[in-house]
């Protein structure tokens, strides 16, 4: 069995932390439909970890070319970054008010898209072994 590139392995470890942060944010939003601190911080940390993990995975990749999984992952990161911006914007506009249903639905979509991209990455990694 071949060992995985340490840079790529670091990216994989960090993306698991991003999954954890995004999941905390998702559950926080489900429990309280307001832009509370736990939601905002978890979402922001998740995006930061996701950006870091993506950078490590690009740096550790043997051949950089756009793949279906890569495009899916970049789009998932973009959706989560937009979700973060929208949640922070909502908080700044009206900290005590509930997050509108449209934004909550978008958050569910963005999280689901990201989780699917995450599992697609696991599938790709297992196929390459």
N, C-alpha and C positions, 0 to 999 in steps of 0.2 A: 504494500500500500504506500503510495507516494504521500509525502507530507505536504501540507498546504503552506503556501507563501505566508510568512509571518505578518506582512502588511495586510494581506487579504484577511487573514485570521483575526487581526485587530478590528478590521471593518465589520466582520461578521459578529464579533463580540459586542461592538458598539451598537449595531443594528438591533440586537436583542434588547439592549437597554432602551433604545428608541421605542420598540414595541411596548415595553413596560410603561414608559412615560405616556405614550399615546393611549394606552389602555386605561391608565389612571385618569387621564383627562376625559376620555369617553364615558367612563363610569361616573365621574363627578358631574358631567353634564346631564347624564340620564337621571341621576338622583336629585339634582337641583337645577332647574332650568334657568338659573341665573349665572352670570359670568363671575363666579366666585374665584377667590385667589388660587385654590388648588387647581381648578380648571385652567386658568390663565398660565400659571407657572408650569404645570405638567405639559401643556401643549407647547409652550415656548421651549422647554428643555427637550421635548421630543423632537421638535424641528431642528434644534441645534445638534442633537445627537445624530439625527438622520442625515443632516448635511455632512457631519464629520465622518459618519460611516460610509456614505457615498463617496466622499473624497478618498478615503482609505481603499475602498474597493476599486475605484478607478486606478489609483496609484499601484495597487497590487495585481491588477489584471495583466495577464500576459500579452494579450492583443486587444487594443482598444478599438472597437468598432461598435456601431450602434446595433444592438440586438433587440428583439421583441421584449425580452425581460428588462433590458436597460431602459428602453423607452417607457415601459410600464412603470418601472421604478422611479424614473425622473418625473413622470406625470403624477405619481402618487405623492412624491415629495412636494411638488408644486401645489397639489390639492390641499395637503396638510398645512403648508405655509400660508396659503390663502385663508384657510379656516382660522389659523392663528391670528392673522391680520383682522379678519372680520370679527372674531370674538373680542380682541382688544379694542377695536373700533366701537363695538357695542358697549363694552364696559366704560370707555371714556365718554361716550355720549349719554349713557344712562346707567350708572353703576348698580342701582337697586332694582331695575326693571328686569323682567324675564327675557331670556333670549327668544326672539321670534321663532315661530314654528318653521318658517322657511330656512332659517340658519341652522336650527336643530336638525332638520332633514338633510341639509347639505353636509353637516358634520358627520352624520351617520354614513352618508354616501362616501365622503372622503376617507373616513376611517376604514370602512369595508373595502374600498379600493386599495388602500394602503396594505391592509392585512392580506388581501389576495396577492398583491405584488410580493409581499414578504414570503408567503408560502410558495409562490412560483419560484422565488430565488432558492428556497430549500430544494425544491424539485429539480431545478437546473443543476445545483451543486451535487445532488445525489446522482444525477444522470452522468455527470462528468467524471465521477469516480470510477 
